[in-house]
Amino acid sequence: MTALLLTSLRPWGGAPADLLIEDGVITALGTDLPAPDGARRVDARGLLALPGLLNTHAHVDKSWWGKPWVSYGGEATTQGRIAHERAERGALGIPSEDSTVRVMEEFLRHGTTATRTHVDVDLGVGLDGIASVRAAAERLGGALEVRIVAFPQDGVLRRPGVLDLLDRAAAEGADAIGGLDPAGIDRDPVGQLDALVDIAERRGAELDIHLHDGGSLGVFQLELLIERTVRAGLQGRVNVSHGFALHDVTGSQAEELLAALGEAGISWTSVAPLNRGRVPWRAMRAHGVGLGLGTDGIRDLWSPYGDGDMLRIALNFAQIQGLRHDEEIASALHLITRDSARFVGRDQHNLAPGSRGDVVLVDAENLPDALLRAPRRELVVAGGRIVAEAGELVGR
């Protein structure tokens, strides 16, 4: 792979520097770096540089992106959305490798270079969705690194055979297996969680539970998950997606719950929903509860919204949380970059030697300016390869 030398960029909005990427990895950051023989040299013109953006909660297999417009239909409940999707997805050719490629291209165009995506596994599609996501990633030449969560969107125990599919998915290399509202959907929280933990233990997979149930019912399920995580020794390998109950707890109950989640090494991913209000974000940080942000679905049968831009998701988060000071606004950018490395299987993700060569350049004065305006991505480098310039994909 040809080396790439980016000159006169401003890492995190700081002083100008040069950055060298060799064999897809950042090897040097400094001033007046020499270009290795045969290296490509690009003048960054003083643009602000960020690491590649990280999307820690996506559903790239479910989109109708690139197809004719699909009007919203069905009932606006979790069960209603599931039923509507199951009834309509076949006519739209979902899952589709082509549509998945288009969504992934939107990710890259907007500067996202790695994602953790849930992929439906059920009695209708089997493991075909996982195959289509893997094929789509291969078509992009590995520019977008993908971690896969085998996700039982239609339920686990209520659909005999789904557990076997999840077990197969984990055996065949899925990074994680998912769960869905153990109480609200399966009506058997103990049964679902015990069965999923068993697979995660045997297969060495991570566990990622979609939990839409709020209030005391949601808290009860979080407590069950904490107990099983510790008992099975899965600390650091369990995540809660959505976790709406975390929006509902306050005071000493919130402190106790977050302390227990932190001790169990359970992380949380959110899509910064506008209708759920604030979360105890600072307390989560204090208790070591890892937090990642994601787009969720993009133009799918659950919602027509979304464009794949993680800067907009981080901006939503900052607005909901009421972040005002520069350092607070900058922390929202950290959430979609360096602070979420673990969600995409990386030990580090930064503009520093040893990190994958993922760089995003934007025309912005500083980090707050970069977030609040969400400007066009002037250059996107993924694994040392330039994949987008002036907001458009290149090299395809």
C-alpha positions as CSV (number, residue, x, y, z in Angstrom):
1,M,0.0,0.0,0.0
2,T,1.3,3.5,-0.9
3,A,2.2,5.7,2.0
4,L,0.1,8.9,2.4
5,L,1.5,12.1,3.9
6,L,-1.0,14.7,4.9
7,T,0.7,18.1,5.5
8,S,-0.5,21.2,7.3
9,L,-3.6,19.7,9.0
10,R,-4.7,20.8,12.5
11,P,-5.3,17.7,14.7
12,W,-8.3,18.3,16.9
13,G,-8.2,22.0,15.8
14,G,-4.7,22.5,17.3
15,A,-1.5,23.7,15.7
16,P,-0.6,22.7,12.2
17,A,1.2,19.4,11.8
18,D,1.9,16.6,9.3
19,L,0.5,13.1,9.6
20,L,2.0,10.0,7.9
21,I,0.1,6.8,7.2
22,E,1.9,3.7,6.1
23,D,0.3,0.3,5.3
24,G,-3.0,1.6,6.6
25,V,-1.7,2.7,10.0
26,I,-0.7,6.1,11.3
27,T,3.1,6.0,11.9
28,A,4.0,9.6,12.6
29,L,2.6,12.9,13.6
30,G,4.8,16.0,13.7
31,T,6.2,18.9,11.8
32,D,8.1,18.8,8.6
33,L,7.8,15.1,8.3
34,P,9.8,13.6,5.4
35,A,7.8,11.8,2.7
36,P,8.9,8.1,2.2
37,D,9.8,7.1,-1.3
38,G,6.7,6.8,-3.5
39,A,4.4,8.4,-0.9
40,R,1.4,10.4,-1.9
41,R,1.6,13.9,-0.5
42,V,-1.6,15.9,0.1
43,D,-1.7,19.5,1.4
44,A,-4.5,19.7,4.0
45,R,-4.4,23.5,3.8
46,G,-4.8,24.0,7.5
47,L,-8.1,22.1,7.7
48,L,-9.3,20.8,11.1
49,A,-8.5,17.0,11.4
50,L,-10.5,14.4,13.3
51,P,-10.1,10.7,13.5
52,G,-12.6,8.7,11.4
53,L,-16.1,8.9,12.9
54,L,-17.5,5.8,14.6
55,N,-21.1,4.7,14.3
56,T,-21.7,2.3,17.3
57,H,-25.3,1.5,16.6
58,A,-26.5,1.0,13.1
59,H,-28.8,-1.3,11.1
60,V,-27.2,-1.3,7.6
61,D,-29.1,-4.4,6.4
62,K,-32.6,-2.8,6.7
63,S,-32.4,0.3,4.5
64,W,-34.2,1.1,1.3
65,W,-31.7,3.8,0.5
66,G,-31.3,4.2,-3.2
67,K,-34.8,2.8,-3.9
68,P,-38.0,4.8,-4.6
69,W,-39.5,6.6,-1.6
70,V,-41.3,4.3,0.8
71,S,-44.1,6.0,2.8
72,Y,-44.3,5.3,6.6
73,G,-46.9,2.8,7.5
74,G,-48.0,0.4,10.3
75,E,-48.4,1.0,14.0
76,A,-45.9,3.2,15.9
77,T,-45.1,0.7,18.6
78,T,-42.1,-1.7,18.8
79,Q,-44.4,-4.7,18.0
80,G,-46.1,-2.7,15.3
81,R,-42.9,-1.8,13.6
82,I,-41.7,-5.4,13.7
83,A,-45.0,-6.7,12.2
84,H,-44.9,-4.0,9.5
85,E,-41.3,-4.7,8.6
86,R,-41.9,-8.4,8.3
87,A,-44.9,-7.8,6.1
88,E,-43.2,-5.4,3.7
89,R,-39.5,-6.1,3.6
90,G,-39.8,-8.8,0.9
91,A,-41.3,-6.5,-1.6
92,L,-38.4,-4.1,-1.1
93,G,-35.7,-6.8,-1.4
94,I,-34.5,-6.4,2.2
95,P,-31.9,-7.5,3.1
96,S,-30.1,-6.3,-0.1
97,E,-26.4,-6.2,-0.7
98,D,-26.8,-3.2,-3.1
99,S,-28.8,-1.1,-0.6
100,T,-26.3,-2.0,2.1
101,V,-23.5,-0.8,-0.1
102,R,-25.3,2.5,-0.7
103,V,-25.8,3.0,3.1
104,M,-22.1,2.2,3.7
105,E,-21.1,4.7,1.0
106,E,-23.1,7.4,2.8
107,F,-21.2,6.5,6.0
108,L,-17.9,6.9,4.2
109,R,-18.9,10.1,2.5
110,H,-19.8,11.6,5.8
111,G,-16.6,10.5,7.4
112,T,-17.6,7.3,9.2
113,T,-14.8,4.7,8.9
114,A,-16.0,2.0,11.3
115,T,-19.4,0.8,12.5
116,R,-21.0,-1.7,14.8
117,T,-24.2,-2.8,13.1
118,H,-27.1,-5.0,14.1
119,V,-28.1,-7.4,11.4
120,D,-31.5,-9.2,11.5
121,V,-31.4,-12.9,12.1
122,D,-34.8,-14.6,12.1
123,L,-36.8,-17.5,10.6
124,G,-37.5,-15.5,7.4
125,V,-34.1,-14.4,6.4
126,G,-31.9,-16.8,8.3
127,L,-28.3,-15.6,8.2
128,D,-28.7,-14.0,4.7
129,G,-28.6,-10.5,6.1
130,I,-25.1,-11.2,7.7
131,A,-23.9,-12.6,4.4
132,S,-25.1,-9.5,2.5
133,V,-23.5,-7.1,5.0
134,R,-20.2,-8.9,4.7
135,A,-20.4,-8.9,0.9
136,A,-21.1,-5.2,0.9
137,A,-18.1,-4.5,3.1
138,E,-15.9,-6.5,0.8
139,R,-17.2,-4.5,-2.2
140,L,-15.9,-1.4,-0.5
141,G,-12.5,-2.9,-0.1
142,G,-12.4,-2.8,3.7
143,A,-12.6,1.0,3.7
144,L,-15.5,0.7,6.3
145,E,-14.6,-1.7,9.1
146,V,-17.7,-3.5,10.2
147,R,-18.5,-5.4,13.4
148,I,-21.6,-7.5,13.3
149,V,-24.3,-8.1,16.0
150,A,-26.6,-11.0,15.0
151,F,-29.9,-9.4,16.0
152,P,-33.2,-11.2,16.7
153,Q,-35.5,-8.3,15.7
154,D,-38.6,-10.6,15.8
155,G,-37.9,-12.0,19.3
156,V,-35.9,-14.9,20.7
157,L,-37.9,-17.4,22.7
158,R,-41.2,-16.7,21.1
159,R,-39.8,-17.8,17.8
160,P,-38.5,-21.4,18.2
161,G,-35.4,-21.8,16.1
162,V,-34.0,-18.3,16.6
163,L,-31.6,-19.3,19.3
164,D,-30.1,-21.9,17.0
165,L,-29.6,-19.2,14.4
166,L,-27.9,-17.0,16.9
167,D,-25.7,-19.8,18.0
168,R,-24.8,-20.5,14.3
169,A,-24.1,-16.8,13.7
170,A,-21.7,-16.7,16.6
171,A,-20.0,-19.9,15.6
172,E,-19.5,-18.5,12.1
173,G,-17.8,-15.3,13.3
174,A,-20.5,-12.7,14.3
175,D,-18.8,-10.4,16.8
176,A,-21.8,-10.3,19.1
177,I,-25.3,-11.7,19.5
178,G,-28.2,-9.5,20.3
179,G,-31.4,-9.7,22.4
180,L,-34.6,-7.8,22.3
181,D,-36.8,-6.6,25.2
182,P,-36.6,-9.9,27.2
183,A,-39.8,-8.9,29.1
184,G,-41.7,-6.7,26.6
185,I,-41.3,-9.0,23.6
186,D,-40.5,-12.5,24.8
187,R,-42.4,-12.1,28.1
188,D,-39.6,-14.2,29.7
189,P,-36.7,-12.0,30.8
190,V,-34.9,-14.7,32.8
191,G,-35.3,-17.3,30.0
192,Q,-34.1,-15.0,27.2
193,L,-31.1,-13.6,29.1
194,D,-30.0,-17.0,30.4
195,A,-30.1,-18.5,26.9
196,L,-28.2,-15.6,25.3
197,V,-25.5,-15.5,28.1
198,D,-25.0,-19.3,27.5
199,I,-24.3,-18.7,23.8
200,A,-22.0,-15.7,24.6
201,E,-20.0,-17.9,27.1
202,R,-19.7,-20.9,24.8
203,R,-18.8,-19.0,21.6
204,G,-16.7,-16.2,23.1
205,A,-19.1,-13.6,21.6
206,E,-20.2,-10.3,22.9
207,L,-23.7,-9.6,24.0
208,D,-25.8,-6.6,22.9
209,I,-29.4,-6.2,24.2
210,H,-31.9,-3.9,22.7
211,L,-33.9,-2.6,25.6
212,H,-36.9,-0.4,24.8
213,D,-38.8,-1.1,28.0
214,G,-38.6,1.9,30.3
215,G,-39.4,2.6,33.9
216,S,-39.3,-0.1,36.6
217,L,-39.7,-2.9,34.0
218,G,-36.6,-1.7,32.1
219,V,-34.6,-1.3,35.4
220,F,-35.6,-4.8,36.5
221,Q,-34.2,-6.2,33.2
222,L,-31.0,-4.2,33.6
223,E,-30.6,-5.7,37.1
224,L,-31.0,-9.2,35.7
225,L,-28.5,-8.5,33.0
226,I,-25.9,-7.1,35.5
227,E,-26.3,-10.3,37.7
228,R,-25.7,-12.6,34.7
229,T,-22.9,-10.6,33.3
230,V,-20.9,-10.8,36.5
231,R,-21.8,-14.5,37.2
232,A,-20.7,-15.5,33.7
233,G,-17.5,-13.4,33.7
234,L,-18.6,-11.3,30.7
235,Q,-17.4,-8.0,32.0
236,G,-16.5,-5.7,29.2
237,R,-18.4,-7.8,26.7
238,V,-22.0,-6.7,27.2
239,N,-23.7,-3.6,25.9
240,V,-27.2,-2.2,26.2
241,S,-28.7,-0.6,23.1
242,H,-31.3,2.2,23.6
243,G,-31.7,1.4,27.3
244,F,-34.6,3.8,27.7
245,A,-34.9,3.0,31.4
246,L,-31.7,4.9,31.9
247,H,-33.6,8.0,30.8
248,D,-36.2,7.4,33.5
249,V,-34.2,6.8,36.7
250,T,-33.1,9.7,39.0
251,G,-31.5,10.3,42.3
252,S,-30.1,7.5,44.4
253,Q,-31.7,4.9,42.2
254,A,-29.8,6.2,39.2
255,E,-26.5,6.3,41.1
256,E,-26.9,2.8,42.3
257,L,-27.8,1.4,38.9
258,L,-25.0,3.2,37.1
259,A,-22.5,2.1,39.7
260,A,-23.6,-1.5,39.2
261,L,-23.4,-1.2,35.4
262,G,-19.9,0.3,35.7
263,E,-18.7,-2.5,38.0
264,A,-20.1,-5.1,35.6
265,G,-18.4,-3.4,32.6
266,I,-21.7,-3.0,30.8
267,S,-21.7,-0.2,28.2
268,W,-24.5,1.7,26.5
269,T,-25.2,2.8,23.0
270,S,-27.7,5.5,22.1
271,V,-29.1,7.1,19.0
272,A,-29.7,10.4,20.9
273,P,-33.5,10.2,20.5
274,L,-35.2,13.6,20.6
275,N,-38.3,12.3,22.4
276,R,-36.6,10.7,25.4
277,G,-34.9,13.6,27.0
278,R,-31.6,13.7,28.8
279,V,-29.6,10.8,30.3
280,P,-27.4,10.9,33.4
281,W,-24.4,11.4,31.1
282,R,-21.9,12.8,33.6
283,A,-22.8,10.2,36.2
284,M,-22.2,7.5,33.5
285,R,-18.8,8.9,32.9
286,A,-18.0,9.0,36.6
287,H,-19.0,5.4,37.1
288,G,-17.1,4.2,34.0
289,V,-20.2,3.2,31.9
290,G,-18.9,3.4,28.3
291,L,-21.2,5.4,26.0
292,G,-21.4,5.2,22.2
293,L,-23.6,7.0,19.7
294,G,-25.1,5.7,16.5
295,T,-27.5,6.4,13.7
296,D,-29.9,3.5,14.3
297,G,-31.8,2.7,11.0
298,I,-31.6,4.9,8.0
299,R,-34.6,5.2,5.7
300,D,-36.0,1.8,6.7
301,L,-39.4,0.4,7.5
302,W,-39.1,1.7,11.1
303,S,-38.5,5.4,10.1
304,P,-37.9,7.5,7.0
305,Y,-35.3,9.6,8.8
306,G,-31.5,9.5,8.7
307,D,-28.6,10.3,6.4
308,G,-25.7,8.5,8.0
309,D,-24.0,11.7,9.3
310,M,-22.5,11.0,12.7
311,L,-21.8,14.7,13.3
312,R,-25.5,15.3,13.2
313,I,-26.1,12.6,15.7
314,A,-23.5,14.0,18.1
315,L,-25.1,17.5,17.6
316,N,-28.5,16.0,18.6
317,F,-26.8,14.6,21.7
318,A,-25.2,17.9,22.6
319,Q,-28.4,19.8,22.2
320,I,-30.5,17.3,24.2
321,Q,-27.9,17.3,27.0
322,G,-27.8,21.1,27.0
323,L,-24.0,21.3,26.4
324,R,-22.9,24.9,26.1
325,H,-19.2,25.3,27.1
326,D,-16.5,24.5,24.5
327,E,-15.1,21.6,26.4
328,E,-18.5,20.0,26.8
329,I,-19.3,20.4,23.1
330,A,-15.9,18.9,22.2
331,S,-16.7,15.9,24.4
332,A,-19.6,15.1,22.1
333,L,-17.1,14.8,19.3
334,H,-14.9,12.6,21.4
335,L,-17.9,10.2,21.9
336,I,-18.1,9.6,18.1
337,T,-14.3,9.2,17.7
338,R,-11.6,8.3,20.2
339,D,-13.9,7.4,23.2
340,S,-15.8,4.7,21.3
341,A,-12.8,2.6,20.1
342,R,-13.9,-0.4,22.1
343,F,-17.3,-0.5,20.3
344,V,-15.6,-1.3,17.0
345,G,-13.0,-3.6,18.4
346,R,-10.1,-1.2,18.6
347,D,-7.6,-0.6,21.4
348,Q,-7.2,3.0,20.2
349,H,-8.7,5.3,17.7
350,N,-7.0,8.7,17.5
351,L,-4.7,10.9,15.4
352,A,-1.7,9.2,16.8
353,P,0.9,6.5,15.8
354,G,-0.6,3.0,16.1
355,S,-4.1,4.0,15.1
356,R,-5.7,2.9,11.9
357,G,-5.2,5.5,9.2
358,D,-8.6,7.1,9.4
359,V,-8.7,10.8,9.1
360,V,-11.5,13.3,8.4
361,L,-10.8,16.9,7.4
362,V,-13.3,19.7,7.7
363,D,-13.2,23.5,7.2
364,A,-13.8,24.6,10.8
365,E,-12.2,27.0,13.3
366,N,-12.3,24.6,16.3
367,L,-14.1,21.6,17.7
368,P,-17.3,23.4,18.7
369,D,-17.5,25.0,15.2
370,A,-17.0,21.6,13.6
371,L,-19.9,20.0,15.6
372,L,-22.4,22.8,15.5
373,R,-22.1,23.4,11.7
374,A,-21.5,19.8,10.7
375,P,-19.6,21.1,7.6
376,R,-18.9,19.2,4.5
377,R,-16.2,16.5,4.8
378,E,-13.4,17.9,2.7
379,L,-11.3,14.8,2.8
380,V,-12.0,11.3,4.2
381,V,-9.2,8.8,4.6
382,A,-10.0,5.2,5.6
383,G,-7.2,2.8,6.3
384,G,-4.8,5.1,4.5
385,R,-6.9,5.3,1.4
386,I,-8.6,8.5,0.3
387,V,-12.3,7.6,-0.2
388,A,-14.0,11.0,-0.3
389,E,-13.1,14.5,-1.4
390,A,-15.3,17.7,-1.2
391,G,-18.2,15.7,0.2
392,E,-18.2,13.1,-2.6
393,L,-16.9,9.5,-2.9
394,V,-13.8,9.0,-5.0
395,G,-12.1,5.9,-6.3
396,R,-15.2,3.9,-7.1
